[in-house]
Structure formats: structure tokens, C-alpha cells
């Protein structure tokens, strides 16, 4: 079989290689998956560059947390999955339910856990879920990281988004567009930011009730809040240090900022702006298997389709990395295996 392997100590795409390997066999409690599609996350960019949590990978690994395919082999002891089931892996292989905890286990596609960018992958049965019935493999491959992150941000906290809430999403990447779709299906109003007039038009076509251009409006947080009655109940903060101050300006009294972002590393991160509003900042690091299952049920019920920007063949994975880093990105980049 073909597999992409990131070499130990990798710091660039030059360390990513397409290789031939034997098809693995499932052991006790494991399943063999014929992977049909994978999606690329910004996390994968950091892993390849050696700047992800923990630094460069400590051993050769198969990258990518996100992939979908069908089960073609069952190990002994597997009873709740069947040959032919359309499945995806979950991001944290041991975080099955409940709040974040120290025992969530390895995250696929980084040191300690081979990922999904291979024609065949073996995973523990507990680390696999059936994909949403209404989605293709390419669409389902967009969900294990970005989709579950968006779901956790809006539905995993003490005050899940509900009809009439105001939601702010930053930019037009995979997390933000999925958050927009979830929030709209829940009956919320969504304001989206972008630095491109063309992308503002595209995100409006997806259902955004208003848009703000952060390039032409430096104080875009306060500007976005003018589209609400006192600020946002939910801010999906994917930017990081460089955008947090604007998100604090945008959040309303008693609102919540779901802190996801690591895209920017420099900026004002003082939380003092939350104090007078009684607002909260909640850290988001993907989510649990239970969240992934809830997301799939919600997608099927509301006929949501993840936004796939471009699909690359397996041989062009490096081109996919380059495209995802370009200003043209709108939604998710997918690899077809």
C-alpha cells in the first residue's frame, strides 16, 4: 500500500515522503480501514514544520488526524462494527466522553500516534465512529478535527448556542465555516469576518447575516458588535493572540469566547476586558467521541455539508499543503486516496 511518512525530526515538507508499506493487520479489538479521503488542518502544517506541541516528531509517523473510509478487516473482540461500515477515526483515541482530562490519549497524526494518510490504517474499534449518512467520504473527512472543534465551541459549553443568539466567526477556514453552519442550523444570527471582499460575498451566500472586513476595519470587534444588541453570546476565536483583544471587544455581557486559535502568536492577551462584562474564555482542544457522534447526528438532521474547497490526489499532498497556506483558501482541503 501507499502511505505518506513524515521523518523523525521533520522541519519542512522536504521531510514528507510517499512510501510503499505492507497492508497492516488488525489485532484484538482493532479494525482495518481502507481510507478513501483525508483532510488537512493547520495543525498538520505545524507538525510538518516541527513547531507543534512538543517540537519535531520523535519518530517516523504517518501524518493527518482526519480521514474516512470503510472497514475491510475486523480483529477478534470487535462486535459493534461490521465489514463495509463507513467510518472515521476520532481525534483523541481515548477521549470518549465527558470534559477534557489528562487521560485523553494520543491525538492521531503526531508523535505517539500514526495518522490517516495511508491507503490502509488500523485503529482501535473504540477510536472509530460511523460517519454521517448524508456525507461523502470527502465531506466526512473534514470533521474529526475542525468539525468537532466547531461543535465543542458552540455546543460543548455550559450555554450551548440556541435560536436568537448572536455568533461571531473569524475568517473562512474549516472551523469557522462549520461553526457558521452549525449556528445557523440552530437558529442563531452569525456575523463573519474576512479580509477579502470576495470571501465576504461567499460567506454571505452560506448564510452569514453580516460580514466585517478586518483589513479595512482595524477595530473589527467593536464594529461586528454593532450588528447585535450589546455583543455576542458566542465568539469562535480561531485567530489566537493577535485577535483575542478584538474578540473581547465583540463579546457581550455574559457571553463566551471559545478559544481555539494559534494562527497568530503576538498580541494583547490580557483578559481584563472580560471582567466588566461577566464574559468567559473557554479553552477548546477538539473534543470527545461523544461530541463527534452528536455532530454527525446534527449534520444528518440538518443536511449540513462541510465546505470542501479543493480535492487533491494522494500523489499531490505537498501541493495541498501549499494551497492550504495560500490566501485563496475557503473551507477545507481534502486528499482523495
C-alpha positions as CSV (number, residue, x, y, z in Angstrom):
1,X,0.0,0.0,0.0
2,X,1.0,3.7,-0.4
3,X,1.5,5.9,2.7
4,X,2.9,9.3,3.4
5,X,5.6,9.3,6.1
6,X,7.0,12.3,8.0
7,X,10.5,11.6,9.0
8,X,11.8,11.9,12.6
9,X,12.9,15.4,13.4
10,X,11.0,16.9,10.4
11,X,11.0,20.7,9.9
12,X,9.7,21.1,6.4
13,X,7.8,19.4,3.5
14,X,11.1,18.1,2.4
15,X,10.8,15.6,5.2
16,X,7.5,14.2,4.0
17,X,7.8,11.1,1.7
18,X,5.4,8.8,-0.2
19,X,6.4,5.2,0.5
20,X,5.3,1.6,0.0
21,X,4.4,-0.4,3.0
22,X,2.7,-3.7,3.8
23,X,-1.0,-3.6,4.5
24,X,-1.3,-3.8,8.3
25,X,-3.5,-6.4,10.0
26,X,-5.9,-5.7,12.8
27,X,-5.2,-7.2,16.2
28,X,-7.6,-7.8,19.1
29,X,-10.2,-5.0,19.4
30,X,-9.0,-3.3,16.2
31,X,-10.3,-2.6,12.7
32,X,-8.6,-2.3,9.4
33,X,-9.9,0.8,7.4
34,X,-9.5,1.3,3.7
35,X,-9.0,5.1,3.8
36,X,-10.8,7.0,1.0
37,X,-10.2,10.6,1.9
38,X,-8.3,12.7,4.4
39,X,-8.5,16.4,5.2
40,X,-5.7,18.8,6.0
41,X,-5.7,21.0,9.2
42,X,-3.4,23.9,10.2
43,X,-2.2,21.5,12.9
44,X,-0.7,19.4,10.2
45,X,1.2,22.4,8.9
46,X,2.7,22.9,12.4
47,X,3.6,19.2,12.7
48,X,5.5,19.2,9.4
49,X,7.4,22.3,10.3
50,X,8.3,20.9,13.7
51,X,6.6,23.6,15.7
52,X,3.7,21.7,17.1
53,X,3.3,20.8,20.8
54,X,6.4,19.0,21.9
55,X,8.5,20.1,18.9
56,X,9.6,18.0,15.9
57,X,8.2,14.4,15.8
58,X,10.3,12.0,17.8
59,X,9.9,9.1,15.3
60,X,8.7,8.5,11.7
61,X,4.9,8.9,11.6
62,X,2.0,8.8,9.2
63,X,0.5,12.3,9.4
64,X,-3.1,13.7,9.5
65,X,-5.7,13.2,12.2
66,X,-8.6,13.3,9.8
67,X,-9.6,10.5,7.5
68,X,-12.7,8.5,6.4
69,X,-13.1,5.2,4.7
70,X,-14.7,1.8,5.0
71,X,-13.9,-1.2,7.3
72,X,-12.3,-4.1,5.4
73,X,-11.0,-6.1,8.3
74,X,-12.0,-6.9,11.9
75,X,-9.9,-8.1,14.7
76,X,-11.1,-10.5,17.4
77,X,-13.3,-8.9,20.0
78,X,-14.9,-6.3,17.7
79,X,-18.7,-6.6,17.9
80,X,-20.2,-3.2,17.4
81,X,-18.7,-2.5,13.9
82,X,-19.0,-4.5,10.7
83,X,-17.3,-5.0,7.4
84,X,-18.3,-2.3,5.0
85,X,-19.2,0.2,7.7
86,X,-18.3,3.8,6.6
87,X,-16.2,5.2,9.4
88,X,-13.8,7.9,10.5
89,X,-11.2,7.9,13.3
90,X,-11.7,10.2,16.3
91,X,-9.0,12.8,17.1
92,X,-8.2,11.7,20.6
93,X,-8.3,7.9,20.7
94,X,-9.1,7.7,24.4
95,X,-11.4,10.7,25.0
96,X,-14.7,9.0,24.7
97,X,-17.0,11.4,26.7
98,X,-17.1,13.9,29.4
99,X,-14.9,17.0,29.9
100,X,-11.2,17.3,29.0
101,X,-9.0,15.2,31.2
102,X,-5.3,14.1,31.5
103,X,-6.1,10.7,30.0
104,X,-7.4,11.6,26.6
105,X,-4.6,9.6,25.0
106,X,-2.7,10.2,21.7
107,X,-4.0,12.5,19.0
108,X,-3.8,10.9,15.6
109,X,-1.1,12.1,13.2
110,X,1.5,13.4,15.7
111,X,4.2,11.9,17.9
112,X,2.9,8.7,19.5
113,X,0.0,8.0,17.1
114,X,0.2,7.3,13.4
115,X,-2.4,9.2,11.4
116,X,-4.7,8.6,8.5
117,X,-2.6,9.5,5.4
118,X,-2.3,5.9,4.1
119,X,-4.3,3.6,2.0
120,X,-4.9,1.3,4.9
121,X,-5.0,2.2,8.6
122,X,-5.5,0.1,11.7
123,X,-7.3,1.7,14.7
124,X,-8.8,0.5,18.0
125,X,-12.5,0.0,17.5
126,X,-13.2,2.4,20.3
127,X,-11.4,5.1,18.3
128,X,-13.7,4.8,15.3
129,X,-17.2,6.1,14.6
130,X,-19.6,5.6,11.7
131,X,-19.7,8.7,9.6
132,X,-22.9,10.8,8.9
133,X,-25.2,9.0,6.5
134,X,-25.7,12.1,4.3
135,X,-22.0,12.8,3.7
136,X,-19.4,11.5,1.2
137,X,-16.1,10.3,2.3
138,X,-14.5,13.6,1.2
139,X,-17.0,15.6,3.3
140,X,-16.8,13.2,6.3
141,X,-13.0,13.5,6.3
142,X,-13.4,17.2,7.2
143,X,-14.9,16.6,10.6
144,X,-12.7,14.8,13.1
145,X,-10.6,17.8,14.0
146,X,-12.2,21.0,12.6
147,X,-15.8,19.8,12.7
148,X,-15.6,18.5,16.3
149,X,-13.8,21.7,17.3
150,X,-16.6,23.9,16.0
151,X,-19.2,21.7,17.7
152,X,-17.4,21.8,21.0
153,X,-17.0,25.6,20.7
154,X,-20.8,26.1,20.2
155,X,-22.4,23.1,21.8
156,X,-20.0,21.7,24.4
157,X,-20.0,24.5,26.9
158,X,-22.4,25.4,29.8
159,X,-24.6,27.5,27.4
160,X,-25.0,25.8,24.0
161,X,-25.9,28.1,21.1
162,X,-29.7,28.5,20.7
163,X,-32.1,30.3,18.4
164,X,-31.7,34.0,18.6
165,X,-28.1,34.0,19.8
166,X,-25.5,36.1,18.0
167,X,-22.4,34.2,17.0
168,X,-19.1,35.7,15.6
169,X,-16.8,33.6,13.5
170,X,-13.4,34.7,12.4
171,X,-12.2,34.1,8.8
172,X,-13.3,31.4,6.4
173,X,-11.3,28.3,7.3
174,X,-12.7,24.9,8.1
175,X,-13.6,25.6,11.8
176,X,-15.2,28.9,11.1
177,X,-17.3,27.8,8.2
178,X,-18.5,24.7,10.1
179,X,-19.3,26.9,13.1
180,X,-21.3,29.1,10.8
181,X,-23.3,26.2,9.5
182,X,-24.0,24.7,13.0
183,X,-25.0,28.1,14.4
184,X,-27.4,28.8,11.5
185,X,-29.0,25.4,11.8
186,X,-29.6,26.1,15.5
187,X,-31.4,29.4,14.6
188,X,-28.6,31.8,15.6
189,X,-27.5,35.0,13.8
190,X,-24.0,34.8,12.5
191,X,-21.5,37.6,11.7
192,X,-18.3,36.6,9.9
193,X,-15.0,38.4,9.4
194,X,-12.8,38.2,6.4
195,X,-10.0,40.2,4.8
196,X,-11.3,39.6,1.3
197,X,-14.4,41.2,-0.3
198,X,-14.8,38.2,-2.5
199,X,-14.8,35.9,0.5
200,X,-17.3,38.2,2.3
201,X,-19.7,37.5,-0.6
202,X,-19.1,33.8,-0.4
203,X,-19.6,33.5,3.3
204,X,-22.8,35.6,3.0
205,X,-24.1,33.1,0.4
206,X,-23.5,30.4,3.0
207,X,-25.8,32.2,5.4
208,X,-23.8,34.8,7.3
209,X,-26.2,37.6,8.3
210,X,-23.5,40.3,8.1
211,X,-19.8,40.5,7.4
212,X,-16.9,42.7,8.5
213,X,-13.7,43.2,6.7
214,X,-10.9,43.1,9.2
215,X,-8.4,44.6,6.8
216,X,-10.3,47.8,6.2
217,X,-11.8,48.0,9.8
218,X,-8.9,47.7,12.3
219,X,-11.4,47.8,15.3
220,X,-13.4,45.0,13.7
221,X,-14.5,43.5,17.1
222,X,-16.4,46.6,18.1
223,X,-17.8,47.0,14.5
224,X,-19.0,43.4,14.5
225,X,-20.8,44.0,17.8
226,X,-22.8,46.9,16.2
227,X,-24.7,44.2,14.3
228,X,-26.0,42.8,17.7
229,X,-27.9,44.2,20.6
230,X,-25.0,44.5,23.0
231,X,-22.4,42.0,21.8
232,X,-22.1,38.3,21.0
233,X,-23.3,35.4,23.1
234,X,-20.6,33.2,21.3
235,X,-17.3,34.1,19.7
236,X,-15.4,31.3,17.9
237,X,-11.9,32.6,18.4
238,X,-9.6,30.9,15.9
239,X,-7.0,33.6,15.5
240,X,-5.1,33.5,18.7
241,X,-3.1,36.2,20.4
242,X,-3.3,38.6,17.5
243,X,-7.1,38.6,17.5
244,X,-8.1,37.9,21.1
245,X,-8.4,41.6,22.1
246,X,-10.9,42.2,19.2
247,X,-12.9,39.2,20.3
248,X,-13.1,40.5,23.8
249,X,-14.4,43.8,22.4
250,X,-17.0,41.9,20.5
251,X,-18.3,39.5,23.2
252,X,-21.4,40.6,25.0
253,X,-22.3,40.6,28.7
254,X,-22.4,37.0,30.0
255,X,-21.1,35.8,26.6
256,X,-18.4,33.2,25.9
257,X,-15.3,33.2,23.8
258,X,-14.3,29.7,22.7
259,X,-10.5,30.0,22.5
260,X,-9.2,27.8,19.7
261,X,-6.7,29.8,17.7
262,X,-3.0,29.5,17.3
263,X,-2.8,31.2,13.9
264,X,-1.3,34.3,15.4
265,X,1.3,34.3,18.2
266,X,1.8,38.0,19.0
267,X,-0.8,40.4,20.5
268,X,-2.7,41.6,23.5
269,X,-3.9,38.6,25.5
270,X,-5.0,40.5,28.7
271,X,-8.3,39.0,30.0
272,X,-9.3,42.2,31.8
273,X,-11.8,43.2,29.2
274,X,-13.9,40.2,30.2
275,X,-14.3,41.4,33.8
276,X,-16.9,44.2,33.4
277,X,-19.0,42.0,31.0
278,X,-19.0,38.9,33.2
279,X,-17.9,37.1,30.0
280,X,-15.9,33.9,29.9
281,X,-13.0,32.5,28.0
282,X,-13.2,28.7,27.4
283,X,-10.3,26.7,26.0
284,X,-11.1,24.3,23.2
285,X,-8.9,21.5,22.1
286,X,-11.0,19.5,19.6
287,X,-13.4,17.2,21.6
288,X,-14.6,13.8,22.5
289,X,-16.0,10.8,20.7
290,X,-19.4,11.7,22.2
291,X,-19.2,15.1,20.6
292,X,-18.2,13.6,17.2
293,X,-21.3,11.4,17.4
294,X,-23.6,14.3,18.3
295,X,-22.1,16.3,15.5
296,X,-22.9,13.6,13.0
297,X,-26.5,13.3,14.2
298,X,-26.9,17.0,13.9
299,X,-25.4,17.0,10.4
300,X,-27.8,14.3,9.2
301,X,-30.8,16.0,10.8
302,X,-30.0,19.4,9.3
303,X,-28.5,18.3,6.0
304,X,-25.2,20.2,6.6
305,X,-22.5,19.7,4.1
306,X,-18.9,20.7,5.0
307,X,-17.4,23.2,2.7
308,X,-14.7,21.5,0.6
309,X,-12.5,24.0,-1.2
310,X,-10.3,21.7,-3.3
311,X,-9.6,17.9,-3.6
312,X,-6.1,16.8,-4.4
313,X,-5.0,13.3,-5.4
314,X,-2.8,11.3,-3.0
315,X,0.3,12.0,-5.0
316,X,-0.1,15.7,-4.7
317,X,-0.2,16.0,-0.9
318,X,2.6,18.6,-0.9
319,X,0.7,20.8,-3.3
320,X,-2.3,20.5,-0.9
321,X,-0.1,21.9,1.9
322,X,1.0,24.8,-0.2
323,X,-2.6,25.6,-1.3
324,X,-3.9,25.5,2.3
325,X,-1.3,28.1,3.3
326,X,-2.4,30.4,0.5
327,X,-4.9,33.4,0.8
328,X,-7.2,31.6,-1.7
329,X,-8.3,29.0,0.9
330,X,-12.1,28.9,1.6
331,X,-13.1,25.9,3.8
332,X,-11.3,22.5,3.7
333,X,-8.6,20.9,1.6
334,X,-9.1,17.2,1.0
335,X,-6.9,14.4,-0.2
336,X,-8.6,11.6,-2.2
337,X,-6.9,8.2,-1.8
